[in-house]
């Protein structure tokens, strides 16, 4: 059932155009990589602040408020371009272990972020210095940073373990 749905997606006109066009896939991939760079970069700013390694002269709330609009905009673009690339070769991507790991890591990063914003982040108004940032918030920042580095690594390995848009 899943494979037939993936095959249907792969056979759509847009997926075929991406797969068969000489430059569509590379352009979409370039935009995807740039969007993911903005996602990871903006998240890293917050994570490094939580860890107390950078931006110690700014509050966590101020840092987060400035970074999140960039993060969400770039994430939306990364999802769109990633979906377009996926559609061009859906069966191969869905069965690629690095793609599966990338999606799982993104889900874990999302859960980590959700836990921070729903539970830990409520006290962020009092974290004016790195010394005041609680250990559990520092751990969330470290886990986030590690997860997003792993997402990028898996994304790179997809390109080395799949036969491109065929």
N, C-alpha and C positions, 0 to 999 in steps of 0.2 A: 504494500500500500504506500509506504513512504517513498520507495523508489519510483513508483508510477507518478506520484505527485512531483517529485524532483524532476523526472523526465518531462512532465508537462511544463514545468517552469522553464526548464532548459530549452524547450521547443517553442517558447513564445517568440513573437517577432522581435521584441527588444533584446532578448538574450541572444537570438541568432544574429542580429545586427552587431552586437558587441563582439560576439565570437568570430564572425566572418569579416568584420571591418578591419582594415589594416592598422588603423590608429585609435580606434575607440577604446579598446581595452587598456593600452598603455596610458592614455590620457586620464581615464577613470582611475587607474591605479595611482597615477601621480597625485591626483586630487585626494585620493584615499590616504596615501602616505602623509601628505601635508596636513590633512585633517587630524590624523592620528598623532602626528607630531604636536599639534596644538593641544589635543586632548591630554597627552602624557605630559607635555610641558607645563600646562596650566595646573594640572593635578599635582605635579611635582613641586610647584611653588607652595601649594598648601601643605603638602606632605613634609617638605623641608622645614616649613615654619612649625608644624606640629612637632617635628623631631628636635626643634631648637637649633638646627644647623644653619639656617639662613633667615633673613628678614626678622630678626629678633627685636628690631626697633618698632615693629608694627604688631598690632593685635591680631590674633587668629581670626576674629570676626572680620576685621578690615581686609585682611589678606584673602579670606574666603569670598567675601562679597565682591571683590574685584576679579577674582579668578573664575568663579562659577559661570558667569554669562559666556565667557570665552569657551569654557569647558563644554557647556551644553550645546552651544552653536556648532562647535567643531565635532562633537559627538554625533549630532544629527547628520551632519555632512558625511562623517565616517560611516555611519549606518547606511545611508543612502548609497554611497559609492561601493561599500562592501556588499550590499545587497545586489547591486548591478553586476559586480564581478562574480559573485556567487551564482547568479542566474545563468551566466554564460557557460558554466560547466558544473551545474548543481550536483550531479551524481558524484563526480570526482571529488569536489570539495567536501560534500557531506560525509564521504567515507575516508577522508584524509585525517589521520590521527592528530596532526598539528593544527588543522582547522578546528577539530573537535576540542582540543585542549585550549585553543585561543578563545573559543566561545565560552567554555567552562570558566576560564580565568576571568573573562569580562564579567560573567555572572557573579563570581566570588568577589570581584572588585566592587561591583554594584551593591552586594550585600554588606560588604565592609563599610562602604560609604553610607548606606542606609542606616546601619547601626550607629555610625558616628553621628549623623544628623538627627536621628530620633532619640538617642540616649546621651552619648558623651558630649555632643556639641552644645547641649543646653547650658552647660556651665562655662562656655567659651568666653563669655563677657568678662570673666575674672582672670583670664589668662593673658595678662598684659606683658609678661616677660617669659622667656624660655624656661626659667626656673619654676614658674608657676604652672606650666603645662603638665597635667597629670601623666603619670606613667602610661596609663591605659590609652590616653590620646596619642602619646608618642608611639605606642605599639601599633595603633590603627594607622598612623602615618607611615610607619615602616612597612607594615603589611601591604598597604596600598602601593607604595613605591615598588616593592618587590613584585606584586601582581602585575602592575603595568609594564615593568621591564620584561616580565615573562610573556605578556601579551605581545609585545613588540618582537621578541625573539621567536615566538611561535609563528607570528605573521611572516617573518622572513623565511622560516623553514618551510612554510607552505609553498613558497615559490620554488624551492629546491626539490620538493617531493611530489609535485604535481606537474602534469604535462601541459601546463598552460591552457588557454581557452581553445579547446578542440571540439 
